[in-house]
């Protein structure tokens, strides 16, 4: 599995994590694994705003 594929799958721009100098493949995967999928976060915020919370 390439790390670039994980970026694409999460909807991030290619290179968002993989173009950061000095990170190992493992560190890149850890960062992506701890990250938030932007589309999912936007949907959650929209749902909360629609509820008036």
mmCIF file of the N, C-alpha and C atoms, coordinates in Angstrom:
data_MODEL
# 
_entry.id   MODEL 
# 
loop_
_atom_site.group_PDB 
_atom_site.id 
_atom_site.type_symbol 
_atom_site.label_atom_id 
_atom_site.label_alt_id 
_atom_site.label_comp_id 
_atom_site.label_asym_id 
_atom_site.label_entity_id 
_atom_site.label_seq_id 
_atom_site.pdbx_PDB_ins_code 
_atom_site.Cartn_x 
_atom_site.Cartn_y 
_atom_site.Cartn_z 
_atom_site.occupancy 
_atom_site.B_iso_or_equiv 
_atom_site.pdbx_formal_charge 
_atom_site.auth_seq_id 
_atom_site.auth_comp_id 
_atom_site.auth_asym_id 
_atom_site.auth_atom_id 
_atom_site.pdbx_PDB_model_num 
ATOM 1   N N  . UNK A 1 1  ? 0.850   -1.176 0.000  1.00 0.00 ? 1  UNK A N  1 
ATOM 2   C CA . UNK A 1 1  ? 0.000   0.000  0.000  1.00 0.00 ? 1  UNK A CA 1 
ATOM 3   C C  . UNK A 1 1  ? 0.897   1.241  0.000  1.00 0.00 ? 1  UNK A C  1 
ATOM 4   N N  . UNK A 1 2  ? 0.584   2.168  -0.875 1.00 0.00 ? 2  UNK A N  1 
ATOM 5   C CA . UNK A 1 2  ? 1.344   3.411  -0.884 1.00 0.00 ? 2  UNK A CA 1 
ATOM 6   C C  . UNK A 1 2  ? 0.656   4.439  0.001  1.00 0.00 ? 2  UNK A C  1 
ATOM 7   N N  . UNK A 1 3  ? 1.467   5.302  0.577  1.00 0.00 ? 3  UNK A N  1 
ATOM 8   C CA . UNK A 1 3  ? 0.922   6.329  1.463  1.00 0.00 ? 3  UNK A CA 1 
ATOM 9   C C  . UNK A 1 3  ? 0.095   7.330  0.662  1.00 0.00 ? 3  UNK A C  1 
ATOM 10  N N  . UNK A 1 4  ? 0.489   7.583  -0.583 1.00 0.00 ? 4  UNK A N  1 
ATOM 11  C CA . UNK A 1 4  ? -0.276  8.489  -1.435 1.00 0.00 ? 4  UNK A CA 1 
ATOM 12  C C  . UNK A 1 4  ? -1.699  8.018  -1.641 1.00 0.00 ? 4  UNK A C  1 
ATOM 13  N N  . UNK A 1 5  ? -1.895  6.707  -1.667 1.00 0.00 ? 5  UNK A N  1 
ATOM 14  C CA . UNK A 1 5  ? -3.236  6.148  -1.816 1.00 0.00 ? 5  UNK A CA 1 
ATOM 15  C C  . UNK A 1 5  ? -4.090  6.499  -0.598 1.00 0.00 ? 5  UNK A C  1 
ATOM 16  N N  . UNK A 1 6  ? -3.475  6.471  0.568  1.00 0.00 ? 6  UNK A N  1 
ATOM 17  C CA . UNK A 1 6  ? -4.210  6.807  1.797  1.00 0.00 ? 6  UNK A CA 1 
ATOM 18  C C  . UNK A 1 6  ? -4.627  8.276  1.766  1.00 0.00 ? 6  UNK A C  1 
ATOM 19  N N  . UNK A 1 7  ? -3.733  9.142  1.307  1.00 0.00 ? 7  UNK A N  1 
ATOM 20  C CA . UNK A 1 7  ? -4.091  10.554 1.169  1.00 0.00 ? 7  UNK A CA 1 
ATOM 21  C C  . UNK A 1 7  ? -5.289  10.706 0.231  1.00 0.00 ? 7  UNK A C  1 
ATOM 22  N N  . UNK A 1 8  ? -5.225  10.043 -0.905 1.00 0.00 ? 8  UNK A N  1 
ATOM 23  C CA . UNK A 1 8  ? -6.312  10.114 -1.891 1.00 0.00 ? 8  UNK A CA 1 
ATOM 24  C C  . UNK A 1 8  ? -7.617  9.588  -1.292 1.00 0.00 ? 8  UNK A C  1 
ATOM 25  N N  . UNK A 1 9  ? -7.533  8.456  -0.598 1.00 0.00 ? 9  UNK A N  1 
ATOM 26  C CA . UNK A 1 9  ? -8.717  7.830  -0.016 1.00 0.00 ? 9  UNK A CA 1 
ATOM 27  C C  . UNK A 1 9  ? -9.386  8.751  1.009  1.00 0.00 ? 9  UNK A C  1 
ATOM 28  N N  . UNK A 1 10 ? -8.572  9.513  1.732  1.00 0.00 ? 10 UNK A N  1 
ATOM 29  C CA . UNK A 1 10 ? -9.104  10.434 2.736  1.00 0.00 ? 10 UNK A CA 1 
ATOM 30  C C  . UNK A 1 10 ? -9.588  11.746 2.126  1.00 0.00 ? 10 UNK A C  1 
ATOM 31  N N  . UNK A 1 11 ? -9.348  11.939 0.826  1.00 0.00 ? 11 UNK A N  1 
ATOM 32  C CA . UNK A 1 11 ? -9.769  13.164 0.172  1.00 0.00 ? 11 UNK A CA 1 
ATOM 33  C C  . UNK A 1 11 ? -8.807  14.320 0.373  1.00 0.00 ? 11 UNK A C  1 
ATOM 34  N N  . UNK A 1 12 ? -7.586  14.013 0.789  1.00 0.00 ? 12 UNK A N  1 
ATOM 35  C CA . UNK A 1 12 ? -6.576  15.049 0.992  1.00 0.00 ? 12 UNK A CA 1 
ATOM 36  C C  . UNK A 1 12 ? -5.824  15.296 -0.310 1.00 0.00 ? 12 UNK A C  1 
ATOM 37  N N  . UNK A 1 13 ? -5.268  16.473 -0.475 1.00 0.00 ? 13 UNK A N  1 
ATOM 38  C CA . UNK A 1 13 ? -4.449  16.718 -1.666 1.00 0.00 ? 13 UNK A CA 1 
ATOM 39  C C  . UNK A 1 13 ? -3.218  15.812 -1.647 1.00 0.00 ? 13 UNK A C  1 
ATOM 40  N N  . UNK A 1 14 ? -2.845  15.296 -2.808 1.00 0.00 ? 14 UNK A N  1 
ATOM 41  C CA . UNK A 1 14 ? -1.650  14.464 -2.868 1.00 0.00 ? 14 UNK A CA 1 
ATOM 42  C C  . UNK A 1 14 ? -0.449  15.275 -2.421 1.00 0.00 ? 14 UNK A C  1 
ATOM 43  N N  . UNK A 1 15 ? 0.341   14.704 -1.538 1.00 0.00 ? 15 UNK A N  1 
ATOM 44  C CA . UNK A 1 15 ? 1.499   15.398 -0.998 1.00 0.00 ? 15 UNK A CA 1 
ATOM 45  C C  . UNK A 1 15 ? 1.242   16.073 0.329  1.00 0.00 ? 15 UNK A C  1 
ATOM 46  N N  . UNK A 1 16 ? 0.013   16.068 0.784  1.00 0.00 ? 16 UNK A N  1 
ATOM 47  C CA . UNK A 1 16 ? -0.355  16.722 2.046  1.00 0.00 ? 16 UNK A CA 1 
ATOM 48  C C  . UNK A 1 16 ? 0.537   16.229 3.186  1.00 0.00 ? 16 UNK A C  1 
ATOM 49  N N  . UNK A 1 17 ? 0.803   14.923 3.209  1.00 0.00 ? 17 UNK A N  1 
ATOM 50  C CA . UNK A 1 17 ? 1.683   14.334 4.219  1.00 0.00 ? 17 UNK A CA 1 
ATOM 51  C C  . UNK A 1 17 ? 2.953   13.783 3.566  1.00 0.00 ? 17 UNK A C  1 
ATOM 52  N N  . UNK A 1 18 ? 2.816   13.209 2.389  1.00 0.00 ? 18 UNK A N  1 
ATOM 53  C CA . UNK A 1 18 ? 3.951   12.526 1.764  1.00 0.00 ? 18 UNK A CA 1 
ATOM 54  C C  . UNK A 1 18 ? 5.043   13.472 1.288  1.00 0.00 ? 18 UNK A C  1 
ATOM 55  N N  . UNK A 1 19 ? 4.748   14.736 1.095  1.00 0.00 ? 19 UNK A N  1 
ATOM 56  C CA . UNK A 1 19 ? 5.772   15.684 0.657  1.00 0.00 ? 19 UNK A CA 1 
ATOM 57  C C  . UNK A 1 19 ? 6.475   16.389 1.813  1.00 0.00 ? 19 UNK A C  1 
ATOM 58  N N  . UNK A 1 20 ? 6.136   16.040 3.045  1.00 0.00 ? 20 UNK A N  1 
ATOM 59  C CA . UNK A 1 20 ? 6.806   16.633 4.208  1.00 0.00 ? 20 UNK A CA 1 
ATOM 60  C C  . UNK A 1 20 ? 8.168   15.966 4.344  1.00 0.00 ? 20 UNK A C  1 
ATOM 61  N N  . UNK A 1 21 ? 9.252   16.741 4.273  1.00 0.00 ? 21 UNK A N  1 
ATOM 62  C CA . UNK A 1 21 ? 10.582  16.136 4.337  1.00 0.00 ? 21 UNK A CA 1 
ATOM 63  C C  . UNK A 1 21 ? 10.893  15.563 5.715  1.00 0.00 ? 21 UNK A C  1 
ATOM 64  N N  . UNK A 1 22 ? 11.614  14.443 5.722  1.00 0.00 ? 22 UNK A N  1 
ATOM 65  C CA . UNK A 1 22 ? 12.105  13.862 6.963  1.00 0.00 ? 22 UNK A CA 1 
ATOM 66  C C  . UNK A 1 22 ? 11.191  12.859 7.633  1.00 0.00 ? 22 UNK A C  1 
ATOM 67  N N  . UNK A 1 23 ? 10.001  12.627 7.090  1.00 0.00 ? 23 UNK A N  1 
ATOM 68  C CA . UNK A 1 23 ? 9.094   11.653 7.697  1.00 0.00 ? 23 UNK A CA 1 
ATOM 69  C C  . UNK A 1 23 ? 9.307   10.278 7.092  1.00 0.00 ? 23 UNK A C  1 
ATOM 70  N N  . UNK A 1 24 ? 9.335   9.278  7.934  1.00 0.00 ? 24 UNK A N  1 
ATOM 71  C CA . UNK A 1 24 ? 9.406   7.910  7.440  1.00 0.00 ? 24 UNK A CA 1 
ATOM 72  C C  . UNK A 1 24 ? 8.020   7.473  6.978  1.00 0.00 ? 24 UNK A C  1 
ATOM 73  N N  . UNK A 1 25 ? 7.968   6.372  6.254  1.00 0.00 ? 25 UNK A N  1 
ATOM 74  C CA . UNK A 1 25 ? 6.680   5.834  5.802  1.00 0.00 ? 25 UNK A CA 1 
ATOM 75  C C  . UNK A 1 25 ? 5.775   5.550  6.998  1.00 0.00 ? 25 UNK A C  1 
ATOM 76  N N  . UNK A 1 26 ? 6.350   4.982  8.043  1.00 0.00 ? 26 UNK A N  1 
ATOM 77  C CA . UNK A 1 26 ? 5.573   4.679  9.245  1.00 0.00 ? 26 UNK A CA 1 
ATOM 78  C C  . UNK A 1 26 ? 5.006   5.926  9.904  1.00 0.00 ? 26 UNK A C  1 
ATOM 79  N N  . UNK A 1 27 ? 5.808   6.981  9.958  1.00 0.00 ? 27 UNK A N  1 
ATOM 80  C CA . UNK A 1 27 ? 5.326   8.237  10.534 1.00 0.00 ? 27 UNK A CA 1 
ATOM 81  C C  . UNK A 1 27 ? 4.209   8.839  9.686  1.00 0.00 ? 27 UNK A C  1 
ATOM 82  N N  . UNK A 1 28 ? 4.359   8.747  8.364  1.00 0.00 ? 28 UNK A N  1 
ATOM 83  C CA . UNK A 1 28 ? 3.320   9.259  7.473  1.00 0.00 ? 28 UNK A CA 1 
ATOM 84  C C  . UNK A 1 28 ? 2.010   8.516  7.694  1.00 0.00 ? 28 UNK A C  1 
ATOM 85  N N  . UNK A 1 29 ? 2.078   7.203  7.786  1.00 0.00 ? 29 UNK A N  1 
ATOM 86  C CA . UNK A 1 29 ? 0.860   6.414  8.009  1.00 0.00 ? 29 UNK A CA 1 
ATOM 87  C C  . UNK A 1 29 ? 0.246   6.703  9.373  1.00 0.00 ? 29 UNK A C  1 
ATOM 88  N N  . UNK A 1 30 ? 1.101   6.928  10.370 1.00 0.00 ? 30 UNK A N  1 
ATOM 89  C CA . UNK A 1 30 ? 0.586   7.256  11.700 1.00 0.00 ? 30 UNK A CA 1 
ATOM 90  C C  . UNK A 1 30 ? -0.141  8.597  11.681 1.00 0.00 ? 30 UNK A C  1 
ATOM 91  N N  . UNK A 1 31 ? 0.446   9.586  11.020 1.00 0.00 ? 31 UNK A N  1 
ATOM 92  C CA . UNK A 1 31 ? -0.186  10.902 10.923 1.00 0.00 ? 31 UNK A CA 1 
ATOM 93  C C  . UNK A 1 31 ? -1.532  10.787 10.212 1.00 0.00 ? 31 UNK A C  1 
ATOM 94  N N  . UNK A 1 32 ? -1.554  10.067 9.101  1.00 0.00 ? 32 UNK A N  1 
ATOM 95  C CA . UNK A 1 32 ? -2.810  9.913  8.355  1.00 0.00 ? 32 UNK A CA 1 
ATOM 96  C C  . UNK A 1 32 ? -3.837  9.113  9.157  1.00 0.00 ? 32 UNK A C  1 
ATOM 97  N N  . UNK A 1 33 ? -3.371  8.111  9.882  1.00 0.00 ? 33 UNK A N  1 
ATOM 98  C CA . UNK A 1 33 ? -4.273  7.295  10.693 1.00 0.00 ? 33 UNK A CA 1 
ATOM 99  C C  . UNK A 1 33 ? -4.904  8.071  11.828 1.00 0.00 ? 33 UNK A C  1 
ATOM 100 N N  . UNK A 1 34 ? -4.196  9.079  12.321 1.00 0.00 ? 34 UNK A N  1 
ATOM 101 C CA . UNK A 1 34 ? -4.724  9.914  13.404 1.00 0.00 ? 34 UNK A CA 1 
ATOM 102 C C  . UNK A 1 34 ? -5.465  11.130 12.877 1.00 0.00 ? 34 UNK A C  1 
ATOM 103 N N  . UNK A 1 35 ? -5.535  11.260 11.560 1.00 0.00 ? 35 UNK A N  1 
ATOM 104 C CA . UNK A 1 35 ? -6.150  12.431 10.952 1.00 0.00 ? 35 UNK A CA 1 
ATOM 105 C C  . UNK A 1 35 ? -7.659  12.320 10.827 1.00 0.00 ? 35 UNK A C  1 
ATOM 106 N N  . UNK A 1 36 ? -8.241  13.416 10.434 1.00 0.00 ? 36 UNK A N  1 
ATOM 107 C CA . UNK A 1 36 ? -9.679  13.498 10.223 1.00 0.00 ? 36 UNK A CA 1 
ATOM 108 C C  . UNK A 1 36 ? -9.956  13.554 8.730  1.00 0.00 ? 36 UNK A C  1 
ATOM 109 N N  . UNK A 1 37 ? -10.954 12.817 8.289  1.00 0.00 ? 37 UNK A N  1 
ATOM 110 C CA . UNK A 1 37 ? -11.367 12.879 6.891  1.00 0.00 ? 37 UNK A CA 1 
ATOM 111 C C  . UNK A 1 37 ? -12.192 14.157 6.732  1.00 0.00 ? 37 UNK A C  1 
ATOM 112 N N  . UNK A 1 38 ? -11.690 15.123 5.929  1.00 0.00 ? 38 UNK A N  1 
ATOM 113 C CA . UNK A 1 38 ? -12.353 16.422 5.842  1.00 0.00 ? 38 UNK A CA 1 
ATOM 114 C C  . UNK A 1 38 ? -13.836 16.348 5.482  1.00 0.00 ? 38 UNK A C  1 
ATOM 115 N N  . UNK A 1 39 ? -14.209 15.479 4.557  1.00 0.00 ? 39 UNK A N  1 
ATOM 116 C CA . UNK A 1 39 ? -15.608 15.384 4.151  1.00 0.00 ? 39 UNK A CA 1 
ATOM 117 C C  . UNK A 1 39 ? -16.485 14.891 5.310  1.00 0.00 ? 39 UNK A C  1 
ATOM 118 N N  . UNK A 1 40 ? -15.949 13.986 6.096  1.00 0.00 ? 40 UNK A N  1 
ATOM 119 C CA . UNK A 1 40 ? -16.702 13.459 7.232  1.00 0.00 ? 40 UNK A CA 1 
ATOM 120 C C  . UNK A 1 40 ? -16.873 14.544 8.301  1.00 0.00 ? 40 UNK A C  1 
ATOM 121 N N  . UNK A 1 41 ? -15.824 15.306 8.552  1.00 0.00 ? 41 UNK A N  1 
ATOM 122 C CA . UNK A 1 41 ? -15.909 16.383 9.544  1.00 0.00 ? 41 UNK A CA 1 
ATOM 123 C C  . UNK A 1 41 ? -16.903 17.454 9.092  1.00 0.00 ? 41 UNK A C  1 
ATOM 124 N N  . UNK A 1 42 ? -16.871 17.807 7.818  1.00 0.00 ? 42 UNK A N  1 
ATOM 125 C CA . UNK A 1 42 ? -17.799 18.816 7.296  1.00 0.00 ? 42 UNK A CA 1 
ATOM 126 C C  . UNK A 1 42 ? -19.241 18.354 7.436  1.00 0.00 ? 42 UNK A C  1 
ATOM 127 N N  . UNK A 1 43 ? -19.484 17.088 7.155  1.00 0.00 ? 43 UNK A N  1 
ATOM 128 C CA . UNK A 1 43 ? -20.837 16.542 7.287  1.00 0.00 ? 43 UNK A CA 1 
ATOM 129 C C  . UNK A 1 43 ? -21.291 16.567 8.745  1.00 0.00 ? 43 UNK A C  1 
ATOM 130 N N  . UNK A 1 44 ? -20.391 16.231 9.660  1.00 0.00 ? 44 UNK A N  1 
ATOM 131 C CA . UNK A 1 44 ? -20.728 16.249 11.085 1.00 0.00 ? 44 UNK A CA 1 
ATOM 132 C C  . UNK A 1 44 ? -21.054 17.669 11.548 1.00 0.00 ? 44 UNK A C  1 
ATOM 133 N N  . UNK A 1 45 ? -20.229 18.645 11.157 1.00 0.00 ? 45 UNK A N  1 
ATOM 134 C CA . UNK A 1 45 ? -20.489 20.034 11.545 1.00 0.00 ? 45 UNK A CA 1 
ATOM 135 C C  . UNK A 1 45 ? -21.816 20.517 10.977 1.00 0.00 ? 45 UNK A C  1 
ATOM 136 N N  . UNK A 1 46 ? -22.094 20.172 9.731  1.00 0.00 ? 46 UNK A N  1 
ATOM 137 C CA . UNK A 1 46 ? -23.346 20.596 9.106  1.00 0.00 ? 46 UNK A CA 1 
ATOM 138 C C  . UNK A 1 46 ? -24.534 20.009 9.870  1.00 0.00 ? 46 UNK A C  1 
ATOM 139 N N  . UNK A 1 47 ? -24.435 18.736 10.236 1.00 0.00 ? 47 UNK A N  1 
ATOM 140 C CA . UNK A 1 47 ? -25.522 18.091 10.972 1.00 0.00 ? 47 UNK A CA 1 
ATOM 141 C C  . UNK A 1 47 ? -25.732 18.774 12.329 1.00 0.00 ? 47 UNK A C  1 
ATOM 142 N N  . UNK A 1 48 ? -24.647 19.121 13.002 1.00 0.00 ? 48 UNK A N  1 
ATOM 143 C CA . UNK A 1 48 ? -24.772 19.804 14.283 1.00 0.00 ? 48 UNK A CA 1 
ATOM 144 C C  . UNK A 1 48 ? -25.383 21.195 14.122 1.00 0.00 ? 48 UNK A C  1 
ATOM 145 N N  . UNK A 1 49 ? -24.965 21.908 13.094 1.00 0.00 ? 49 UNK A N  1 
ATOM 146 C CA . UNK A 1 49 ? -25.523 23.238 12.867 1.00 0.00 ? 49 UNK A CA 1 
ATOM 147 C C  . UNK A 1 49 ? -27.005 23.178 12.502 1.00 0.00 ? 49 UNK A C  1 
ATOM 148 N N  . UNK A 1 50 ? -27.393 22.148 11.753 1.00 0.00 ? 50 UNK A N  1 
ATOM 149 C CA . UNK A 1 50 ? -28.793 21.989 11.395 1.00 0.00 ? 50 UNK A CA 1 
ATOM 150 C C  . UNK A 1 50 ? -29.659 21.692 12.615 1.00 0.00 ? 50 UNK A C  1 
ATOM 151 N N  . UNK A 1 51 ? -29.053 21.081 13.638 1.00 0.00 ? 51 UNK A N  1 
ATOM 152 C CA . UNK A 1 51 ? -29.783 20.781 14.854 1.00 0.00 ? 51 UNK A CA 1 
ATOM 153 C C  . UNK A 1 51 ? -29.875 21.995 15.780 1.00 0.00 ? 51 UNK A C  1 
ATOM 154 N N  . UNK A 1 52 ? -29.061 22.999 15.500 1.00 0.00 ? 52 UNK A N  1 
ATOM 155 C CA . UNK A 1 52 ? -29.045 24.178 16.355 1.00 0.00 ? 52 UNK A CA 1 
ATOM 156 C C  . UNK A 1 52 ? -28.284 23.968 17.641 1.00 0.00 ? 52 UNK A C  1 
ATOM 157 N N  . UNK A 1 53 ? -27.386 22.993 17.646 1.00 0.00 ? 53 UNK A N  1 
ATOM 158 C CA . UNK A 1 53 ? -26.593 22.695 18.858 1.00 0.00 ? 53 UNK A CA 1 
ATOM 159 C C  . UNK A 1 53 ? -25.469 23.675 18.985 1.00 0.00 ? 53 UNK A C  1 
# 
